[in-house]
Amino acid sequence: MTQTELAMLGDVRKFFQTDSCAEIIGSMNSLLEALLFCKDLENVTPEMRVDIANQLRTVTLLSKLNERNVRNIPQA
């Protein structure tokens, strides 16, 4: 990899280390829901939008539960 690519990779790593997995997924969920429910989106039925949003909410919940579970595991 070039120096520029390595620097960019480092920036991406730093970016994702600032937030937890649940926070990143939650942010992506919010952005995607905003996109899904804008009126200009074609070829996506209201039922599809609701289904996608519900799946995203499920992933967000699972990631939050996983983070809490990991924090509560005693370290050896």
C-alpha positions in Angstrom: 0.0 0.0 0.0 1.1 3.5 -0.7 1.8 6.0 2.1 -1.5 7.9 1.2 -3.5 4.7 1.4 -1.9 3.8 4.7 -2.7 7.2 6.1 -6.3 6.9 4.9 -6.6 3.5 6.5 -5.3 5.0 9.7 -7.9 7.7 9.6 -10.7 5.2 9.0 -9.5 3.1 11.9 -9.4 6.2 14.2 -12.9 7.2 13.1 -14.4 3.8 14.0 -12.6 3.7 17.3 -14.3 6.9 18.5 -17.7 5.2 18.7 -18.9 1.8 19.8 -20.3 -0.7 17.4 -23.8 0.0 18.7 -23.4 3.7 18.2 -22.1 3.3 14.6 -25.0 0.9 13.8 -27.5 3.3 15.4 -26.2 6.2 13.4 -26.3 4.2 10.2 -29.9 3.1 11.1 -31.0 6.7 11.5 -29.4 7.8 8.2 -30.9 4.9 6.3 -34.4 5.4 7.9 -34.2 9.1 6.8 -33.4 8.0 3.3 -36.0 5.3 3.2 -38.8 7.5 4.2 -38.1 10.5 1.9 -40.8 10.8 -0.7 -38.4 11.0 -3.7 -37.3 7.3 -3.4 -38.7 5.3 -6.2 -39.2 1.5 -6.5 -39.4 1.0 -2.7 -42.9 0.2 -1.4 -44.1 1.5 2.0 -44.1 -2.1 3.2 -40.5 -2.6 2.1 -39.5 0.6 3.9 -41.1 -0.5 7.1 -39.6 -4.0 6.8 -36.1 -2.6 6.3 -36.5 -0.1 9.2 -37.6 -2.9 11.5 -34.7 -5.1 10.5 -32.3 -2.2 11.2 -33.9 -1.6 14.6 -33.4 -5.3 15.4 -29.7 -5.1 14.5 -29.3 -2.0 16.6 -31.0 -3.7 19.6 -28.8 -6.8 19.2 -25.6 -4.8 19.0 -26.5 -2.8 22.2 -27.4 -6.0 24.0 -24.1 -7.5 22.9 -22.1 -4.5 24.2 -23.8 -4.7 27.6 -23.2 -8.4 27.7 -19.5 -8.0 26.9 -19.1 -5.2 29.5 -20.6 -7.5 32.2 -18.4 -10.5 31.6 -15.8 -10.7 34.4 -12.2 -10.4 33.2 -9.9 -13.3 34.2 
